[in-house]
Amino acid sequence: MRQLFGKPEGSWLVAAVLACGLLAAALFLPLWKMELVAPQYPKGLMMYAYGDRFQDDPSSPYEDIREINGLNHYIGMKPIEPVTEMRLFVPGVVALIAGTVLVSFVAWKRKWLKALILASFWFMPVFFVADLQYWLYNYGHTMDPDAALDTGAFTPKVIGTTKVWNFHSETSFEIGFYAMLLAAAVITFLPPAIRLIRRRRGRQEPTRERVTRTLLGRRGQGMVMKVLLLAAALGGAAMPLARADAQEARLGGGSLQQRIEQAAPGDTIFIDGGVFNERIIIDKAVSLIGRNWPVIDGGGQGDVVTIAADGATLSGFVVRGSGRSLSQEPAAIKVNEVDRVTLRGNRVEESHFGIYVLGSEGSTIAFNEVDPGGDTPIERRGHGIYMWEVSDTVVHENTVRNAADGIHLEFSEGNGIGSNVVTKSRYGLHFMYANDNRMTGNTFRDNLAGAVLMFSHDLLLKDNEFSSNRRGATGAGILLKDVDNVFAEGNRLLRNKYGLTVEGTPQSIGATAVFLHNLLALNDTGLALMSNAPITFVENSLIDNTVQVKALGGELASRVMSSHSGGAAHEQAASTGSEQPASPTGAVWTSDGRGNYWSDYRGYDADGDGVGDRAYRPEPPFAGQLERDETLRLFQFTPAQQALDMAADMFPLYRYNPVMEDSGPLMEPPEGPALPRDGAFNRELLVVSLLLVGAAYAGVAGVLGIDAGQAVRRGLSLAARTAGGSKPA
């Protein structure tokens, strides 16, 4: 037993206390940092790795990890999330500290146990580096092959610089990692150093030896531990106090403009709530950060917030009350010919233009809510996000409603537009002379038109939704006019008046317009083409559109195009009269023997290769008659329509000329988005049904001599209670 228990060795005990304190501190300190730098993120996106989690910069109000995951999604990289080893970090550190204490006070004489403790302290930082590098390698080599952008496999470095296209990451170890290294060094080298010093001083100064023994004795050990704990407590308390003093100095007082004038470039100004009735100019590279939604109200005059400095940031504010004069083009937030601006997490209300960016490069517009105001007539509204001569800018996860155009780009190139939602506006997305732009994962719903892309080239549309865009004469999910080199994949076009409308696309020799794996479903017309639309349309799904493909021309093309081109299309069509629309020439419907899936295809597949054995020609009799007589819409989706189409299949009494021919129709929908299953309770349909039943009951009651008024009142009462969500008595 004496080999196990005994008076602890003072030099080992001091080293063990210091090492355990450093290791415990590493639990609360960042171990590793990654900074992602790109033109649109000049200040970088920060991610810190702690022992048990990944975390944003604690001093920043932004959600940088969420932004990094959004960028990783475009290149097919998995979302960043804690791995198994991180969940074991805290128990591992606690176990090592407990083992060190046990060895120090109980079994310190067993040298192999001390050696095991030393090896465990070194194992912690070494394993962290090796495991982190493996984790980075795994993330860079498990890419989604169907991602919008293909970077190929790559290995981010655990320390140093990694470059991928115009992005590069800077990685480095942080104070927590060095605390682990210092803990291992202390418990390894401090005990022999103390013993060496004791031996040397014992030979030279016997008096000092007694002092050393006293310091390392039982009482001295307690004093050393108290001093160490006191120093740690004082240091921990000083950090938040210093941070609070610095924050208080930044807050200052007075109006927002005064605080901006008092700040120095690079400062962060925090504003906690309140209403500021003023118009401000941010003319320094400062970050104006709002907490608890402070309000900046321009009082209906001019621009509310003007950003006139490179690298400025505005985040967390409600901005409202710009002027309404159309000639002055006032905006709630205007970025005026400066670069690398960040607008994140703001709410824009009651203004002409929401966010107006003019002559800017490398900026970020993300997580904003823009609602210029639904009370203003749509022809007098400004755009939600308006970009003029803007390049290399990210427009990400914004919500726009009640605008003229939700997102409008002119003479702007090299921008990324992703995960935005635009509703109840004129056009969800509008391009004029806007080249080399990417649109991924957006939703454009319940607008006059989803996307109107004109006079542009080199465009990517991937994984967007264009639904219920039916208002006005247009009602198109996507409208393309004079566009070159457009690639559309994985988009959903649902319940629009026209799913996809194409004119003059592509228009240049050698240019392309490719549509692959898109879903066009439940539209009045799935695909509407002018004769000058030689598109490539392969492996798409067209499901339950009233008219699958239509050739545009004459008055119909006039009605669709004139609302976009300022009347030019109308004048051109009027001069040609009402001639029969011409089918598109040069369009490609089949590639490598595979065409598209058509829900109304009635062919067969004798050889079982998944491709129909006879060509698809859209010529259903009811849809053809519906083109000539809109009153037939009353019988749409009724047994009358089904009977007419079935009879025409057996006895071809009526056919209309097919617009196109798909020689390789698919028997099953190809890879791509699927038609959503809407199983929600339709209260409006129930109310209408009850009203119809009530009316029928009233008619029958009148014939039978029953009090019809009372019957109607009962029916209306039942419908009202159902609409209000209450159960009938």
Secondary structure, DSSP 8 states (H G I E B T S, - for coil): -TTTSS---HHHHHHHHHHHHHHHHHTSS--EEEEEEETTEEEEEEEEE-SS-EE--TT--S-HHHHHHHHHHHHT-------HHHHTHHHHHHHHHHHHHHHHHTSTT-HHHHHHHHHHHHHHHHHHHHHHHHHHHHHHTS--TTSSS--------SSEEEEETTEEEEEEE-HHHHHHHHHHHHHHHHHHHHHHHHHHHHHH-HHHHHHHHHHHSHHHHHHHHHHHHHHHHHHHHHHHHHHHHHHHHHH--S-HHHHHHHS-TT-EEEEES-EE-S-EEE-SS-EEEEES--EEE-TTSS-SEEE-STT-EEES-EEE-----GGG--EEEEEES-SS-EEES-EEES-SEEEEEES-BS-EEES-EEE--TTS-GGG---SEEEES-BS-EEES-EEES-SEEEEEES-BS-EEES-EEESSSEEEEEES--SEEEES-EEESSSEEEEEES-EEEEEES-EEE----TTT-EEEEEES-EEEEEES-EEES-SEEEEEES-S-STT--EEEES-EEES-SEEEEE-TT---EEES-EEES-SEEEEE--HHHHHHHHTTTTTTHHHHHHHHHTT------SS-B--BTTB--EETT-----TT-SSB-SS-B----HHHHHHHH-GGGGGGTTSHHHHHHHHHHHHS-------S--BSS-BSS--SS-------S--HHHHHHHHHHHHHHHHHHHHHHT--HHHHHHHHHHHHHHHHTT----
